[in-house]
């Protein structure tokens, strides 16, 4: 199930799909970063004055961030205990570890 967060100025949809914030259906981030914690916060604040959070490369206002966080929280509650669901979660964990180690 997709939850619409906003539509960008150029008409692309920002949605939460399967536990990830997506831009036009492509995953951008699985968590939101408060702007205060972002290393490039000054440039983001200049470009998007109302931004309070960032999801990957997507700046979000407080209202948009709340919608996204609620949808992310809801998707994490839905635990698929089937063998396919468990295999997907294991593969996601392996991929995340590989990315953290610099392996693409």
N, C-alpha and C positions, 0 to 999 in steps of 0.2 A: 504494500500500500504506500502510495506517495503522498506526502504532505507538502503543499505549496508554502514556501517561505516568502518569496517575492519574485518579481519579474524584473530583470535588469533593464537598463535604459535601451538596450538594443533588442529587447524582446525575448531574451533567453530566460528559461524558468530555473529558479533555484528551488530545489526540493530536497526533502529528506526521504531517501529510498533505501530500505534494508539496512538501516543503521549508519548511513553515510549522507553527508550533505553533498548534493550533486548539482552540477551545472549542466543543463541540457541532457540530463540522464547519465552523465559521467561523474564518478566519485571525485570529490575534492578533499574532503576531510571526514574523519570519524568523531572528531571532538571540536569544540569551540575553544578558542584561545581569547581570553580577555585582552583588550587592546593594551592595557597597562603592562602586560607580560610579553608583548610582541617586540622583537628587536627593531623593527622598522616602524614603530608606532607614530613617530613624528610625521613621516611622509604619508602614512595612511590617514592621519588626522587632518593633514592639509588637503588631501585629495577628497576625502569623504568626512566632512566635519561632524556628522552625527554618528559616526561609527563607534561602537563600544566593544565589539567582538570581531574576530576574524575566523572564518572557516576555510582553511587552505588559503587561496588567494581572493576570497570573497569577503569584503567588509560588510558587517551587519549592524543595524541599529539595535537598540535595546529591545524594542518590540519584536523585530525579526529574530534576534538571538533567542528570545524567550520561546517563540514558536518552534525554532529549530531544536532548542534544548529539550523542550517537551516531547517533540517527536522522536529525538534520539533516545530519551529516557524510556519512552513507551516501546520503542523497538527493542531495547535491551531487555525489557520484561518478557517479551515473547521469546521463550526459549524453545527451540526446536530440538526435541530429544530423540528424534529419529536418527538412524545411522547416517543418512545423508546430511542432516543438520549438524551432527557432531563432526563428521568429516570436513564439512565446510568451515566450521569454527577452528578446527585443528589446522587446516590449510591456511586460513587467515592469520593464525598465530605464527606459523612457520614463515609466511611471507613478511609479516611485520618484523620478526626477528632478523630476517635477511636484510630488509631495508635498513634497520638500525645498525647493522654491521657494515653497511655500504655495498651490499651485494644486490644487484638489480636483476 
